[in-house]
């Protein structure tokens, strides 16, 4: 019985997941609220949301780059 239902589902055309207008409106509302929430976040937190690395690791990378920049500036002034 289950196998027959699965076969029938495979033959049905895909119509966007069967979303109704109400579902789409709710999804749209949820996405707008999330967008507004993201706009209020500081740049640092928005950056962390996009990069899949722990905050501690990203802080270490940023700190290392700052130290490297200072070293390059000091070496440039010596020559």
Phi and psi restraints in degrees (range 20) as a CNS / XPLOR table:
assign (resid 1 and name C) (resid 2 and name N)
       (resid 2 and name CA) (resid 2 and name C) 1.0 -65.5 20.0 2
assign (resid 2 and name N) (resid 2 and name CA)
       (resid 2 and name C) (resid 3 and name N) 1.0 -39.8 20.0 2
assign (resid 2 and name C) (resid 3 and name N)
       (resid 3 and name CA) (resid 3 and name C) 1.0 -63.0 20.0 2
assign (resid 3 and name N) (resid 3 and name CA)
       (resid 3 and name C) (resid 4 and name N) 1.0 -38.0 20.0 2
assign (resid 3 and name C) (resid 4 and name N)
       (resid 4 and name CA) (resid 4 and name C) 1.0 -65.8 20.0 2
assign (resid 4 and name N) (resid 4 and name CA)
       (resid 4 and name C) (resid 5 and name N) 1.0 -41.6 20.0 2
assign (resid 4 and name C) (resid 5 and name N)
       (resid 5 and name CA) (resid 5 and name C) 1.0 -64.2 20.0 2
assign (resid 5 and name N) (resid 5 and name CA)
       (resid 5 and name C) (resid 6 and name N) 1.0 -39.2 20.0 2
assign (resid 5 and name C) (resid 6 and name N)
       (resid 6 and name CA) (resid 6 and name C) 1.0 -65.6 20.0 2
assign (resid 6 and name N) (resid 6 and name CA)
       (resid 6 and name C) (resid 7 and name N) 1.0 -39.0 20.0 2
assign (resid 6 and name C) (resid 7 and name N)
       (resid 7 and name CA) (resid 7 and name C) 1.0 -64.4 20.0 2
assign (resid 7 and name N) (resid 7 and name CA)
       (resid 7 and name C) (resid 8 and name N) 1.0 -39.4 20.0 2
assign (resid 7 and name C) (resid 8 and name N)
       (resid 8 and name CA) (resid 8 and name C) 1.0 -66.1 20.0 2
assign (resid 8 and name N) (resid 8 and name CA)
       (resid 8 and name C) (resid 9 and name N) 1.0 -37.3 20.0 2
assign (resid 8 and name C) (resid 9 and name N)
       (resid 9 and name CA) (resid 9 and name C) 1.0 -66.4 20.0 2
assign (resid 9 and name N) (resid 9 and name CA)
       (resid 9 and name C) (resid 10 and name N) 1.0 -36.8 20.0 2
assign (resid 9 and name C) (resid 10 and name N)
       (resid 10 and name CA) (resid 10 and name C) 1.0 -65.0 20.0 2
assign (resid 10 and name N) (resid 10 and name CA)
       (resid 10 and name C) (resid 11 and name N) 1.0 -32.0 20.0 2
assign (resid 10 and name C) (resid 11 and name N)
       (resid 11 and name CA) (resid 11 and name C) 1.0 -80.5 20.0 2
assign (resid 11 and name N) (resid 11 and name CA)
       (resid 11 and name C) (resid 12 and name N) 1.0 -20.7 20.0 2
assign (resid 11 and name C) (resid 12 and name N)
       (resid 12 and name CA) (resid 12 and name C) 1.0 -70.3 20.0 2
assign (resid 12 and name N) (resid 12 and name CA)
       (resid 12 and name C) (resid 13 and name N) 1.0 142.6 20.0 2
assign (resid 12 and name C) (resid 13 and name N)
       (resid 13 and name CA) (resid 13 and name C) 1.0 -69.6 20.0 2
assign (resid 13 and name N) (resid 13 and name CA)
       (resid 13 and name C) (resid 14 and name N) 1.0 147.8 20.0 2
assign (resid 13 and name C) (resid 14 and name N)
       (resid 14 and name CA) (resid 14 and name C) 1.0 -81.4 20.0 2
assign (resid 14 and name N) (resid 14 and name CA)
       (resid 14 and name C) (resid 15 and name N) 1.0 126.3 20.0 2
assign (resid 14 and name C) (resid 15 and name N)
       (resid 15 and name CA) (resid 15 and name C) 1.0 -122.3 20.0 2
assign (resid 15 and name N) (resid 15 and name CA)
       (resid 15 and name C) (resid 16 and name N) 1.0 46.4 20.0 2
assign (resid 15 and name C) (resid 16 and name N)
       (resid 16 and name CA) (resid 16 and name C) 1.0 76.9 20.0 2
assign (resid 16 and name N) (resid 16 and name CA)
       (resid 16 and name C) (resid 17 and name N) 1.0 26.6 20.0 2
assign (resid 16 and name C) (resid 17 and name N)
       (resid 17 and name CA) (resid 17 and name C) 1.0 81.3 20.0 2
assign (resid 17 and name N) (resid 17 and name CA)
       (resid 17 and name C) (resid 18 and name N) 1.0 9.5 20.0 2
assign (resid 17 and name C) (resid 18 and name N)
       (resid 18 and name CA) (resid 18 and name C) 1.0 71.8 20.0 2
assign (resid 18 and name N) (resid 18 and name CA)
       (resid 18 and name C) (resid 19 and name N) 1.0 26.3 20.0 2
assign (resid 18 and name C) (resid 19 and name N)
       (resid 19 and name CA) (resid 19 and name C) 1.0 -73.5 20.0 2
assign (resid 19 and name N) (resid 19 and name CA)
       (resid 19 and name C) (resid 20 and name N) 1.0 135.6 20.0 2
assign (resid 19 and name C) (resid 20 and name N)
       (resid 20 and name CA) (resid 20 and name C) 1.0 -91.6 20.0 2
assign (resid 20 and name N) (resid 20 and name CA)
       (resid 20 and name C) (resid 21 and name N) 1.0 171.8 20.0 2
assign (resid 20 and name C) (resid 21 and name N)
       (resid 21 and name CA) (resid 21 and name C) 1.0 -61.3 20.0 2
assign (resid 21 and name N) (resid 21 and name CA)
       (resid 21 and name C) (resid 22 and name N) 1.0 -38.1 20.0 2
assign (resid 21 and name C) (resid 22 and name N)
       (resid 22 and name CA) (resid 22 and name C) 1.0 -65.1 20.0 2
assign (resid 22 and name N) (resid 22 and name CA)
       (resid 22 and name C) (resid 23 and name N) 1.0 -41.7 20.0 2
assign (resid 22 and name C) (resid 23 and name N)
       (resid 23 and name CA) (resid 23 and name C) 1.0 -62.1 20.0 2
assign (resid 23 and name N) (resid 23 and name CA)
       (resid 23 and name C) (resid 24 and name N) 1.0 -42.1 20.0 2
assign (resid 23 and name C) (resid 24 and name N)
       (resid 24 and name CA) (resid 24 and name C) 1.0 -66.3 20.0 2
assign (resid 24 and name N) (resid 24 and name CA)
       (resid 24 and name C) (resid 25 and name N) 1.0 -39.2 20.0 2
assign (resid 24 and name C) (resid 25 and name N)
       (resid 25 and name CA) (resid 25 and name C) 1.0 -65.5 20.0 2
assign (resid 25 and name N) (resid 25 and name CA)
       (resid 25 and name C) (resid 26 and name N) 1.0 -40.9 20.0 2
assign (resid 25 and name C) (resid 26 and name N)
       (resid 26 and name CA) (resid 26 and name C) 1.0 -64.8 20.0 2
assign (resid 26 and name N) (resid 26 and name CA)
       (resid 26 and name C) (resid 27 and name N) 1.0 -41.6 20.0 2
assign (resid 26 and name C) (resid 27 and name N)
       (resid 27 and name CA) (resid 27 and name C) 1.0 -63.9 20.0 2
assign (resid 27 and name N) (resid 27 and name CA)
       (resid 27 and name C) (resid 28 and name N) 1.0 -41.4 20.0 2
assign (resid 27 and name C) (resid 28 and name N)
       (resid 28 and name CA) (resid 28 and name C) 1.0 -62.8 20.0 2
assign (resid 28 and name N) (resid 28 and name CA)
       (resid 28 and name C) (resid 29 and name N) 1.0 -43.5 20.0 2
assign (resid 28 and name C) (resid 29 and name N)
       (resid 29 and name CA) (resid 29 and name C) 1.0 -63.1 20.0 2
assign (resid 29 and name N) (resid 29 and name CA)
       (resid 29 and name C) (resid 30 and name N) 1.0 -43.0 20.0 2
assign (resid 29 and name C) (resid 30 and name N)
       (resid 30 and name CA) (resid 30 and name C) 1.0 -63.5 20.0 2
assign (resid 30 and name N) (resid 30 and name CA)
       (resid 30 and name C) (resid 31 and name N) 1.0 -42.3 20.0 2
assign (resid 30 and name C) (resid 31 and name N)
       (resid 31 and name CA) (resid 31 and name C) 1.0 -66.5 20.0 2
assign (resid 31 and name N) (resid 31 and name CA)
       (resid 31 and name C) (resid 32 and name N) 1.0 -37.4 20.0 2
assign (resid 31 and name C) (resid 32 and name N)
       (resid 32 and name CA) (resid 32 and name C) 1.0 -64.7 20.0 2
assign (resid 32 and name N) (resid 32 and name CA)
       (resid 32 and name C) (resid 33 and name N) 1.0 -42.5 20.0 2
assign (resid 32 and name C) (resid 33 and name N)
       (resid 33 and name CA) (resid 33 and name C) 1.0 -63.3 20.0 2
assign (resid 33 and name N) (resid 33 and name CA)
       (resid 33 and name C) (resid 34 and name N) 1.0 -40.9 20.0 2
assign (resid 33 and name C) (resid 34 and name N)
       (resid 34 and name CA) (resid 34 and name C) 1.0 -65.6 20.0 2
assign (resid 34 and name N) (resid 34 and name CA)
       (resid 34 and name C) (resid 35 and name N) 1.0 -38.9 20.0 2
assign (resid 34 and name C) (resid 35 and name N)
       (resid 35 and name CA) (resid 35 and name C) 1.0 -63.1 20.0 2
assign (resid 35 and name N) (resid 35 and name CA)
       (resid 35 and name C) (resid 36 and name N) 1.0 -43.5 20.0 2
assign (resid 35 and name C) (resid 36 and name N)
       (resid 36 and name CA) (resid 36 and name C) 1.0 -63.4 20.0 2
assign (resid 36 and name N) (resid 36 and name CA)
       (resid 36 and name C) (resid 37 and name N) 1.0 -39.7 20.0 2
assign (resid 36 and name C) (resid 37 and name N)
       (resid 37 and name CA) (resid 37 and name C) 1.0 -63.5 20.0 2
assign (resid 37 and name N) (resid 37 and name CA)
       (resid 37 and name C) (resid 38 and name N) 1.0 -41.5 20.0 2
assign (resid 37 and name C) (resid 38 and name N)
       (resid 38 and name CA) (resid 38 and name C) 1.0 -68.3 20.0 2
assign (resid 38 and name N) (resid 38 and name CA)
       (resid 38 and name C) (resid 39 and name N) 1.0 -33.9 20.0 2
assign (resid 38 and name C) (resid 39 and name N)
       (resid 39 and name CA) (resid 39 and name C) 1.0 -65.9 20.0 2
assign (resid 39 and name N) (resid 39 and name CA)
       (resid 39 and name C) (resid 40 and name N) 1.0 -28.2 20.0 2
assign (resid 39 and name C) (resid 40 and name N)
       (resid 40 and name CA) (resid 40 and name C) 1.0 -81.2 20.0 2
assign (resid 40 and name N) (resid 40 and name CA)
       (resid 40 and name C) (resid 41 and name N) 1.0 -16.3 20.0 2
assign (resid 40 and name C) (resid 41 and name N)
       (resid 41 and name CA) (resid 41 and name C) 1.0 -73.1 20.0 2
assign (resid 41 and name N) (resid 41 and name CA)
       (resid 41 and name C) (resid 42 and name N) 1.0 147.5 20.0 2
assign (resid 41 and name C) (resid 42 and name N)
       (resid 42 and name CA) (resid 42 and name C) 1.0 -65.0 20.0 2
assign (resid 42 and name N) (resid 42 and name CA)
       (resid 42 and name C) (resid 43 and name N) 1.0 161.0 20.0 2
assign (resid 42 and name C) (resid 43 and name N)
       (resid 43 and name CA) (resid 43 and name C) 1.0 -57.4 20.0 2
assign (resid 43 and name N) (resid 43 and name CA)
       (resid 43 and name C) (resid 44 and name N) 1.0 -40.6 20.0 2
assign (resid 43 and name C) (resid 44 and name N)
       (resid 44 and name CA) (resid 44 and name C) 1.0 -60.3 20.0 2
assign (resid 44 and name N) (resid 44 and name CA)
       (resid 44 and name C) (resid 45 and name N) 1.0 -44.4 20.0 2
assign (resid 44 and name C) (resid 45 and name N)
       (resid 45 and name CA) (resid 45 and name C) 1.0 -71.5 20.0 2
assign (resid 45 and name N) (resid 45 and name CA)
       (resid 45 and name C) (resid 46 and name N) 1.0 -34.5 20.0 2
assign (resid 45 and name C) (resid 46 and name N)
       (resid 46 and name CA) (resid 46 and name C) 1.0 -65.0 20.0 2
assign (resid 46 and name N) (resid 46 and name CA)
       (resid 46 and name C) (resid 47 and name N) 1.0 -37.6 20.0 2
assign (resid 46 and name C) (resid 47 and name N)
       (resid 47 and name CA) (resid 47 and name C) 1.0 -64.9 20.0 2
assign (resid 47 and name N) (resid 47 and name CA)
       (resid 47 and name C) (resid 48 and name N) 1.0 -43.4 20.0 2
assign (resid 47 and name C) (resid 48 and name N)
       (resid 48 and name CA) (resid 48 and name C) 1.0 -64.4 20.0 2
assign (resid 48 and name N) (resid 48 and name CA)
       (resid 48 and name C) (resid 49 and name N) 1.0 -31.1 20.0 2
assign (resid 48 and name C) (resid 49 and name N)
       (resid 49 and name CA) (resid 49 and name C) 1.0 -67.9 20.0 2
assign (resid 49 and name N) (resid 49 and name CA)
       (resid 49 and name C) (resid 50 and name N) 1.0 -30.1 20.0 2
assign (resid 49 and name C) (resid 50 and name N)
       (resid 50 and name CA) (resid 50 and name C) 1.0 -85.5 20.0 2
assign (resid 50 and name N) (resid 50 and name CA)
       (resid 50 and name C) (resid 51 and name N) 1.0 -26.1 20.0 2
assign (resid 50 and name C) (resid 51 and name N)
       (resid 51 and name CA) (resid 51 and name C) 1.0 -102.1 20.0 2
assign (resid 51 and name N) (resid 51 and name CA)
       (resid 51 and name C) (resid 52 and name N) 1.0 128.9 20.0 2
assign (resid 51 and name C) (resid 52 and name N)
       (resid 52 and name CA) (resid 52 and name C) 1.0 -88.8 20.0 2
assign (resid 52 and name N) (resid 52 and name CA)
       (resid 52 and name C) (resid 53 and name N) 1.0 62.7 20.0 2
assign (resid 52 and name C) (resid 53 and name N)
       (resid 53 and name CA) (resid 53 and name C) 1.0 -136.0 20.0 2
assign (resid 53 and name N) (resid 53 and name CA)
       (resid 53 and name C) (resid 54 and name N) 1.0 148.9 20.0 2
assign (resid 53 and name C) (resid 54 and name N)
       (resid 54 and name CA) (resid 54 and name C) 1.0 -64.7 20.0 2
assign (resid 54 and name N) (resid 54 and name CA)
       (resid 54 and name C) (resid 55 and name N) 1.0 154.5 20.0 2
assign (resid 54 and name C) (resid 55 and name N)
       (resid 55 and name CA) (resid 55 and name C) 1.0 -62.9 20.0 2
assign (resid 55 and name N) (resid 55 and name CA)
       (resid 55 and name C) (resid 56 and name N) 1.0 -40.2 20.0 2
assign (resid 55 and name C) (resid 56 and name N)
       (resid 56 and name CA) (resid 56 and name C) 1.0 -61.2 20.0 2
assign (resid 56 and name N) (resid 56 and name CA)
       (resid 56 and name C) (resid 57 and name N) 1.0 -44.3 20.0 2
assign (resid 56 and name C) (resid 57 and name N)
       (resid 57 and name CA) (resid 57 and name C) 1.0 -64.2 20.0 2
assign (resid 57 and name N) (resid 57 and name CA)
       (resid 57 and name C) (resid 58 and name N) 1.0 -43.0 20.0 2
assign (resid 57 and name C) (resid 58 and name N)
       (resid 58 and name CA) (resid 58 and name C) 1.0 -66.3 20.0 2
assign (resid 58 and name N) (resid 58 and name CA)
       (resid 58 and name C) (resid 59 and name N) 1.0 -37.3 20.0 2
assign (resid 58 and name C) (resid 59 and name N)
       (resid 59 and name CA) (resid 59 and name C) 1.0 -63.0 20.0 2
assign (resid 59 and name N) (resid 59 and name CA)
       (resid 59 and name C) (resid 60 and name N) 1.0 -39.7 20.0 2
assign (resid 59 and name C) (resid 60 and name N)
       (resid 60 and name CA) (resid 60 and name C) 1.0 -64.2 20.0 2
assign (resid 60 and name N) (resid 60 and name CA)
       (resid 60 and name C) (resid 61 and name N) 1.0 -43.1 20.0 2
assign (resid 60 and name C) (resid 61 and name N)
       (resid 61 and name CA) (resid 61 and name C) 1.0 -62.8 20.0 2
assign (resid 61 and name N) (resid 61 and name CA)
       (resid 61 and name C) (resid 62 and name N) 1.0 -45.5 20.0 2
assign (resid 61 and name C) (resid 62 and name N)
       (resid 62 and name CA) (resid 62 and name C) 1.0 -63.9 20.0 2
assign (resid 62 and name N) (resid 62 and name CA)
       (resid 62 and name C) (resid 63 and name N) 1.0 -44.0 20.0 2
assign (resid 62 and name C) (resid 63 and name N)
       (resid 63 and name CA) (resid 63 and name C) 1.0 -62.2 20.0 2
assign (resid 63 and name N) (resid 63 and name CA)
       (resid 63 and name C) (resid 64 and name N) 1.0 -41.7 20.0 2
assign (resid 63 and name C) (resid 64 and name N)
       (resid 64 and name CA) (resid 64 and name C) 1.0 -63.1 20.0 2
assign (resid 64 and name N) (resid 64 and name CA)
       (resid 64 and name C) (resid 65 and name N) 1.0 -40.9 20.0 2
assign (resid 64 and name C) (resid 65 and name N)
       (resid 65 and name CA) (resid 65 and name C) 1.0 -65.8 20.0 2
assign (resid 65 and name N) (resid 65 and name CA)
       (resid 65 and name C) (resid 66 and name N) 1.0 -36.8 20.0 2
assign (resid 65 and name C) (resid 66 and name N)
       (resid 66 and name CA) (resid 66 and name C) 1.0 -65.3 20.0 2
assign (resid 66 and name N) (resid 66 and name CA)
       (resid 66 and name C) (resid 67 and name N) 1.0 -43.5 20.0 2
assign (resid 66 and name C) (resid 67 and name N)
       (resid 67 and name CA) (resid 67 and name C) 1.0 -63.1 20.0 2
assign (resid 67 and name N) (resid 67 and name CA)
       (resid 67 and name C) (resid 68 and name N) 1.0 -42.9 20.0 2
assign (resid 67 and name C) (resid 68 and name N)
       (resid 68 and name CA) (resid 68 and name C) 1.0 -61.7 20.0 2
assign (resid 68 and name N) (resid 68 and name CA)
       (resid 68 and name C) (resid 69 and name N) 1.0 -39.9 20.0 2
assign (resid 68 and name C) (resid 69 and name N)
       (resid 69 and name CA) (resid 69 and name C) 1.0 -62.7 20.0 2
assign (resid 69 and name N) (resid 69 and name CA)
       (resid 69 and name C) (resid 70 and name N) 1.0 -43.7 20.0 2
assign (resid 69 and name C) (resid 70 and name N)
       (resid 70 and name CA) (resid 70 and name C) 1.0 -63.1 20.0 2
assign (resid 70 and name N) (resid 70 and name CA)
       (resid 70 and name C) (resid 71 and name N) 1.0 -41.7 20.0 2
assign (resid 70 and name C) (resid 71 and name N)
       (resid 71 and name CA) (resid 71 and name C) 1.0 -62.3 20.0 2
assign (resid 71 and name N) (resid 71 and name CA)
       (resid 71 and name C) (resid 72 and name N) 1.0 -43.0 20.0 2
assign (resid 71 and name C) (resid 72 and name N)
       (resid 72 and name CA) (resid 72 and name C) 1.0 -64.3 20.0 2
assign (resid 72 and name N) (resid 72 and name CA)
       (resid 72 and name C) (resid 73 and name N) 1.0 -41.2 20.0 2
assign (resid 72 and name C) (resid 73 and name N)
       (resid 73 and name CA) (resid 73 and name C) 1.0 -64.5 20.0 2
assign (resid 73 and name N) (resid 73 and name CA)
       (resid 73 and name C) (resid 74 and name N) 1.0 -43.0 20.0 2
assign (resid 73 and name C) (resid 74 and name N)
       (resid 74 and name CA) (resid 74 and name C) 1.0 -64.1 20.0 2
assign (resid 74 and name N) (resid 74 and name CA)
       (resid 74 and name C) (resid 75 and name N) 1.0 -43.7 20.0 2
assign (resid 74 and name C) (resid 75 and name N)
       (resid 75 and name CA) (resid 75 and name C) 1.0 -64.5 20.0 2
assign (resid 75 and name N) (resid 75 and name CA)
       (resid 75 and name C) (resid 76 and name N) 1.0 -35.4 20.0 2
assign (resid 75 and name C) (resid 76 and name N)
       (resid 76 and name CA) (resid 76 and name C) 1.0 -66.8 20.0 2
assign (resid 76 and name N) (resid 76 and name CA)
       (resid 76 and name C) (resid 77 and name N) 1.0 -34.1 20.0 2
assign (resid 76 and name C) (resid 77 and name N)
       (resid 77 and name CA) (resid 77 and name C) 1.0 -74.9 20.0 2
assign (resid 77 and name N) (resid 77 and name CA)
       (resid 77 and name C) (resid 78 and name N) 1.0 -25.7 20.0 2
assign (resid 77 and name C) (resid 78 and name N)
       (resid 78 and name CA) (resid 78 and name C) 1.0 -74.1 20.0 2
assign (resid 78 and name N) (resid 78 and name CA)
       (resid 78 and name C) (resid 79 and name N) 1.0 -25.9 20.0 2
